[in-house]
Amino acid sequence: MTLSSKLRCLRHPSLAVALALAPTASVDAQPVVQDIGQNAPQTVAGQTFQAYLQTVGARARREGVSDATVSRVLTGLVPNQRVIELDSAQPSRSTTPPPIAPYIAQHVGSSIIARGRSRYAELSGMLPAIERRYGVPAPVLFAIWGHETNYGSYVGDFDLARSLATLAWEGRRRALFEGELVALLKMVDQGVPTYRLKGSWAGAFGYPQFLPSVYLRLAADGDGNGTRDIFSSPADTIASIANYFRDAGWRPGQPWGVPASLPPGFNANAYATKLAAPSCDRVHARHGQWKTVSEWRSLGVTPQRALGGEVLASLFQPDGPGTPAYLLTGNYRVILQYNCSNYYALSVGLLADEIAR
């Protein structure tokens, strides 16, 4: 999933989550990263990279980070040209979304389903307590974990401090990435070992691909050992994703959505939403109006799994007439807050359903 889709979903830059590694290993498969060097050109406010690091260090100290941490993390950093190239290569938004079916086939395939079910079975003993604590079904949490890093198979090997410093210095999203760099320094100040500071080129890390600010705010201790280890602990990872979903407004007892059948000749476009979303408007514009399930039934739209008649849902038929359709609940919007892309959110929902079977 693209960086731009994740940026569009952020509820607030300081609470930004999941500028995550895309669900392929190709980004971090680059064998070499290129140094721009100490004599780098000027970008942000006419500053060289080293001068900019001094600015960031001063801000971090004002926010309570120790001199020792600032020195240990920032000393010796040089810009990463590969990160700049990857950021610049982010695709622009297409006016016509491509079909969603090929994406689903790729990201909800037999391999990731089988691995998800296997991991789910291995960890089943700890899941009831996490579900009770946060109110989020474990299959949804596993689907996020699987979609982000294939259940921890790949998490990225970019130097996080170097990547975030480069992105902030480059200047296109300075406020976001400078804040994340300072948050990374706070993580180290709180005891996160520097050897853990590896992740995606965009600064996300760990099994759930959190940004530093999200780690500080929402990472959770799922196994009760006093640490929040989303780098190697499945329990902490699942609890942290659950904590994020609870914070984002997940409604316990409701699914993300259900497949729906439509009557012959049904025109879904006639029920397109008339509301403008405050963020991710192009993503939400593809959804139908909010109606109760009973109201959808009266129009001939039939949910294929149990869904209470009073539940509000919107109709989504992403690939047009004659293709699969879904009734989406408000919990689908919570998945969109992790990554504002219908491709991502629908594939997570469908993967969760498969893991739960």
matplotlib code that plots the C-alpha trace (Angstrom):
import matplotlib.pyplot as plt

x = [0.0, 1.3, 2.6, 0.2, -2.9, -1.6, -0.9, -4.4, -5.9, -4.1, -6.6, -3.9, -0.3, 0.9, -1.1, -0.1, -0.2, 1.0, 3.1, 3.8, 5.9, 3.9, 2.8, 5.6, 9.3, 10.4, 11.0, 13.5, 15.0, 17.2, 20.8, 22.5, 21.5, 23.3, 24.8, 24.4, 27.2, 28.1, 28.3, 24.7, 22.7, 20.5, 16.8, 14.7, 14.8, 18.2, 19.9, 22.4, 21.6, 24.0, 22.6, 19.1, 20.1, 21.2, 17.8, 16.0, 18.3, 17.5, 13.8, 14.2, 16.0, 13.3, 10.8, 12.7, 15.0, 18.4, 21.6, 23.0, 20.2, 20.3, 24.0, 23.8, 21.1, 21.8, 25.6, 27.0, 23.8, 23.9, 21.0, 19.7, 19.3, 17.3, 14.7, 14.3, 13.9, 11.3, 9.4, 9.4, 8.3, 5.0, 2.3, -0.2, -3.9, -5.6, -9.0, -10.2, -9.5, -8.2, -10.3, -10.1, -10.5, -6.9, -5.7, -7.9, -6.7, -3.1, -3.5, -6.1, -4.5, -4.1, -0.6, -1.4, -4.6, -2.9, -0.1, -2.7, -4.7, -1.5, -0.3, -3.8, -3.8, -0.4, -1.3, -4.9, -4.3, -3.6, -6.3, -9.5, -7.9, -6.9, -10.4, -12.0, -9.8, -10.1, -13.3, -11.8, -12.0, -8.6, -9.0, -9.1, -5.9, -4.2, -5.3, -3.6, -0.5, -0.5, -1.2, 1.5, 4.5, 3.2, 3.0, 6.5, 8.3, 9.6, 9.7, 12.2, 15.9, 16.2, 17.8, 14.8, 16.6, 18.3, 15.1, 13.1, 15.8, 16.1, 12.4, 12.1, 15.1, 13.8, 10.9, 7.8, 6.2, 8.6, 6.0, 5.1, 8.5, 10.3, 7.7, 8.3, 12.0, 11.6, 9.2, 11.9, 14.4, 11.9, 11.5, 15.3, 15.2, 12.5, 14.7, 14.1, 17.4, 18.9, 19.5, 15.7, 15.5, 15.1, 12.0, 10.4, 11.9, 8.9, 9.8, 7.3, 8.6, 7.8, 5.3, 2.4, 4.5, 3.7, 5.3, 7.2, 4.5, 2.0, 4.3, 4.6, 0.8, -0.7, 1.8, 0.6, 2.0, 0.1, 1.9, 2.3, 6.1, 6.3, 7.6, 5.9, 7.7, 6.2, 9.5, 9.4, 6.4, 3.2, 1.3, 2.4, 1.8, -1.8, -2.6, -1.1, -3.2, -6.2, -5.5, -5.2, -8.6, -10.3, -8.8, -10.1, -13.7, -14.1, -17.6, -17.6, -20.0, -20.2, -18.4, -16.5, -19.1, -20.7, -21.1, -24.4, -26.5, -28.3, -31.5, -31.3, -30.8, -30.1, -28.4, -26.0, -25.0, -28.5, -27.6, -24.2, -23.3, -24.1, -21.8, -18.3, -15.9, -13.6, -10.6, -9.9, -12.8, -12.1, -12.1, -15.3, -17.0, -17.1, -19.4, -23.2, -25.5, -25.9, -29.1, -30.1, -29.8, -33.6, -33.8, -31.3, -33.4, -36.5, -34.6, -33.7, -30.1, -29.6, -26.7, -25.2, -24.4, -26.2, -26.4, -28.9, -31.7, -30.9, -27.2, -26.2, -24.4, -23.3, -23.3, -20.0, -19.7, -16.2, -15.9, -19.3, -22.5, -22.4, -19.4, -19.2, -21.0, -20.7, -22.6, -20.0, -20.4, -18.7, -16.0, -14.8, -14.0, -11.8, -9.8, -9.5, -8.0, -5.1, -4.7, -7.1, -7.5, -10.5, -8.1, -6.4, -9.4, -11.5, -8.6, -8.1, -11.7, -11.8, -8.6, -10.0, -13.1, -10.9, -8.7, -11.8, -13.2]
y = [0.0, 3.4, 6.0, 8.5, 6.4, 6.1, 9.8, 10.5, 8.4, 10.1, 11.4, 13.9, 14.1, 13.8, 10.6, 9.3, 5.5, 2.9, 4.7, 1.1, -1.1, -2.1, -5.8, -6.8, -7.2, -5.3, -1.9, -3.1, -5.6, -2.8, -4.1, -0.8, 2.7, 5.7, 8.4, 12.0, 12.7, 15.4, 18.0, 17.6, 20.3, 22.7, 21.9, 22.7, 26.5, 26.6, 24.3, 21.6, 18.2, 18.6, 22.0, 20.6, 17.8, 20.5, 22.1, 18.8, 18.0, 21.3, 20.6, 17.2, 18.6, 21.1, 18.3, 16.4, 14.1, 13.7, 15.0, 11.5, 10.2, 13.0, 12.6, 8.8, 8.7, 11.8, 11.8, 10.6, 10.5, 11.3, 11.7, 8.6, 9.2, 6.0, 7.2, 10.4, 8.5, 6.2, 9.1, 10.9, 7.8, 7.5, 7.2, 9.9, 9.2, 7.8, 9.4, 5.9, 3.3, 0.0, -3.1, -4.4, -8.1, -8.6, -7.0, -9.2, -12.3, -11.3, -10.3, -12.8, -15.9, -19.4, -18.8, -15.8, -17.5, -20.7, -18.8, -16.7, -19.7, -21.4, -18.4, -18.0, -21.6, -21.3, -18.2, -19.1, -19.3, -15.6, -14.3, -14.4, -12.1, -9.6, -9.7, -9.1, -6.2, -4.3, -5.6, -6.3, -9.8, -11.5, -12.5, -8.8, -8.2, -11.1, -9.8, -6.5, -8.2, -10.5, -7.7, -5.4, -7.8, -11.3, -12.1, -10.7, -12.3, -8.9, -5.6, -3.5, -2.9, 0.8, 2.9, 4.6, 7.7, 8.2, 7.7, 10.1, 12.7, 12.5, 12.8, 15.7, 17.5, 17.0, 19.2, 17.9, 16.7, 18.3, 18.7, 15.0, 13.5, 15.8, 15.0, 11.3, 11.7, 13.5, 10.7, 8.1, 9.9, 9.7, 6.0, 5.6, 7.8, 5.5, 2.4, 1.1, -0.3, 1.4, -1.9, -2.1, 1.1, -0.6, -0.5, 0.7, 3.6, 5.7, 5.3, 2.5, -0.4, -3.6, -6.3, -3.9, -1.2, 1.7, 5.1, 6.3, 8.6, 5.8, 3.5, 6.1, 6.5, 3.1, 0.3, -2.1, -4.8, -7.9, -10.5, -8.6, -8.6, -4.8, -4.1, -3.0, -5.2, -4.9, -6.0, -9.7, -10.3, -11.5, -10.8, -7.2, -6.8, -8.1, -6.1, -2.9, -3.3, -3.9, -0.8, 1.2, -0.1, 0.6, 4.1, 4.6, 3.6, -0.1, -1.2, -4.5, -7.1, -5.7, -7.2, -5.0, -5.8, -8.7, -9.8, -8.8, -10.0, -7.4, -7.9, -8.0, -4.6, -3.0, 0.4, 0.9, 4.4, 5.6, 5.2, 6.8, 8.9, 12.6, 13.4, 14.7, 13.0, 15.2, 13.2, 10.5, 11.8, 9.9, 6.6, 7.2, 8.7, 5.1, 4.0, 4.1, 6.0, 5.0, 3.0, 0.4, -3.2, -3.4, -0.5, -2.2, -5.4, -3.4, -2.4, -6.0, -5.9, -9.0, -9.6, -13.0, -13.4, -12.4, -8.6, -7.0, -5.0, -1.9, -1.8, 1.1, 0.0, 1.5, -0.4, -1.0, -2.6, -1.6, -3.2, -2.3, -4.1, -7.9, -8.1, -8.8, -6.3, -5.7, -4.0, -2.1, -1.1, 1.7, -0.8, -0.8, 2.9, 1.9, -0.3, 2.7, 4.7, 2.2, 2.7, 4.8, 2.6, 0.5, -2.1, -2.4, -2.3, -4.8, -7.2, -7.0, -7.7, -10.7, -12.1, -11.8, -13.8, -16.5, -16.8, -17.1, -20.0]
z = [0.0, -0.9, 1.5, 0.1, 1.0, 4.6, 4.9, 3.8, 6.6, 9.5, 12.1, 13.3, 12.3, 15.9, 16.2, 12.8, 12.5, 10.1, 7.5, 7.1, 5.0, 1.9, 1.9, -0.4, 0.5, -2.6, -1.1, 1.5, -0.9, -2.3, -1.7, -1.3, -0.1, -1.4, 0.8, -0.2, 2.3, 4.8, 2.0, 1.1, -0.6, 1.3, 1.5, 4.6, 5.3, 3.5, 6.0, 5.3, 6.7, 9.6, 10.5, 10.4, 12.8, 15.2, 15.0, 15.6, 18.5, 20.1, 19.8, 21.3, 24.3, 24.8, 24.8, 27.5, 25.6, 27.2, 25.7, 25.7, 23.6, 21.1, 20.6, 20.4, 17.8, 15.6, 15.6, 12.3, 10.4, 6.7, 4.3, 2.5, -1.2, -1.6, 0.8, -1.1, -4.3, -2.8, -1.4, -4.7, -6.6, -4.6, -7.3, -7.8, -7.3, -10.3, -11.3, -12.1, -9.4, -10.8, -10.2, -6.6, -7.4, -8.5, -5.3, -3.2, -5.0, -4.3, -0.7, 0.5, -1.1, 0.3, 1.6, 3.9, 5.0, 6.0, 7.8, 9.6, 10.7, 11.9, 13.9, 15.3, 16.5, 18.0, 20.0, 20.8, 24.5, 25.0, 22.6, 24.8, 27.4, 24.7, 23.1, 26.4, 27.3, 24.0, 22.4, 19.0, 17.4, 17.2, 13.5, 12.6, 14.6, 12.9, 9.5, 10.1, 11.3, 8.3, 5.9, 7.3, 7.7, 6.9, 10.6, 11.2, 8.2, 7.1, 9.0, 7.0, 7.4, 6.9, 9.7, 11.2, 12.5, 9.2, 7.2, 9.3, 9.4, 5.6, 5.0, 7.5, 6.0, 2.5, 3.6, 1.7, 5.0, 7.5, 10.3, 10.2, 9.9, 12.3, 14.9, 14.3, 14.6, 17.9, 19.0, 18.0, 20.2, 23.1, 22.5, 23.0, 26.0, 27.5, 27.0, 23.5, 22.3, 19.3, 17.6, 17.3, 15.2, 11.8, 9.7, 6.5, 4.5, 5.7, 9.3, 10.4, 12.3, 14.2, 13.5, 13.2, 11.4, 13.9, 13.6, 16.7, 17.9, 17.7, 19.6, 22.4, 22.6, 21.8, 22.0, 24.7, 27.0, 26.0, 28.0, 31.3, 31.4, 31.7, 28.2, 25.0, 22.5, 19.0, 17.5, 18.5, 20.8, 19.2, 22.4, 22.5, 18.8, 18.9, 22.0, 20.4, 17.3, 19.5, 21.5, 18.3, 17.1, 20.4, 20.4, 16.8, 17.8, 17.1, 18.1, 19.9, 18.6, 15.1, 12.1, 9.7, 7.1, 5.3, 1.7, 0.2, -2.7, -4.9, -6.9, -10.7, -12.3, -8.9, -9.5, -6.6, -7.9, -7.1, -3.4, -3.5, -0.5, -0.6, 2.3, 2.0, 4.4, 6.4, 5.3, 2.7, 0.8, -2.4, -0.5, 1.3, -1.8, -3.2, -0.4, -0.4, 1.9, 5.5, 6.0, 8.5, 7.4, 7.5, 5.0, 2.7, 2.9, 1.9, -1.3, -2.1, -0.7, 1.3, 3.8, 3.3, 7.0, 10.1, 10.7, 12.9, 11.2, 13.3, 12.3, 10.1, 6.9, 3.6, 0.3, -1.4, -4.9, -5.8, -9.3, -10.5, -11.5, -11.5, -9.1, -5.3, -3.1, 0.7, 3.4, 5.5, 9.1, 11.0, 11.9, 8.3, 8.8, 11.7, 9.4, 7.1, 9.9, 9.9, 6.2, 4.2, 1.2, 0.2, -1.3, 2.1, 4.3, 2.3, 2.0, 5.8, 6.4, 4.0, 5.4, 8.9, 7.8, 6.3, 9.4, 11.6, 9.6]

ax = plt.figure().add_subplot(projection="3d")
ax.plot(x, y, z, "-o")
ax.set_aspect("equal")
plt.show()
